[in-house]
Amino acid sequence: MELFNKQIEINKKKPKRNIETLTCECGKEMLTALVHANHSTCIYCGFLFKIPAYRRIEMIADLGSFTETDKSLLSTDPLHFPEYKKKLMIAKKVSSLKEAIICGTCEIEGLKTGIAVMDGNFMMGSMGEIVGEKICRLANQCMKEKRPIIIFCASGGARMQEGMISLLQMSRTSIALNKLADEGLLYISVLTNPTTGGVTASFAMQGDIILAEPKALIAFAGPRVIKQTVNDVLPDEFQTSEYLLKKGMIDAIVERKDLRVKLKQALSLHR
């Protein structure tokens, strides 16, 4: 009994560890580490949490095979938009990124590919001049090296603080990926939640193969805007991955845990 009481006193003096938890939309609280181990998916309802770009690459690419390109490219304030520089600073701090997309080359089960991953933590993954420039440069590199390209889309659309310059990236990225297609190279688009606006209207829906995560919002304008415009009741699952699959707009819905395998299969068939 004396030893037992002594151990209790020792345990009281030990520093308490901070155990990180997060709460899902379903209301259940879970250990953050457990959620990450489950591909950032709720173990109760299957809800998909946001995945930072670098973590997404770790889940998809072979260990040590990723080489980042154009890391030094930074957004400026071309239109001198009010508070834009301040918002860029906040976005960098919140996301620990320099921009809303990470680009580079990697291997998936030994198969070489170019890869670009958008990150919704940086200004909602909005597409500005640098996002468009990085995609164009990656497409050009893949053409030279005869690599296919995979783009993970996650965006609120064109970046309003860059106005027309942002909108021009829709045509620039589409032209670059069209040139990739002319070279007979494969482009796989993976749509995650949300993929909207100018990104949907350009490179997101341009893939030779278009995959999507379950229950992702995929749209140009949001459902509320559409409902106000048509003044009618929208169908169930409107603008979700499941709805677009029924309408033939995407090729498949793939669970996160299966994405690496599916991408490897697609690359193997088209190499």
Secondary structure, 3 states (H helix, E strand, C coil): CHHHHHHHHHHHHCCCCCCCEEECCCCCEEEHHHHHHCCCECCCCCCECCCCHHHHHHHHCCCCCCEECCCCCCCCCCCCCCCHHHHHHHHHHHHCCCCCEEEEEEEECCEEEEEEEECCCCHHHCECHHHHHHHHHHHHHHHHHCCCEEEEEEECCECHHHHHHHHHHHHHHHHHHHHHHHCCCCEEEEEEEEECHHHHCCHHHCCCEEEECCCCEECCCCHHHHHHHHCCCCCCCCCEHHHHHHCCCCCEECCHHHHHHHHHHHHHHHC
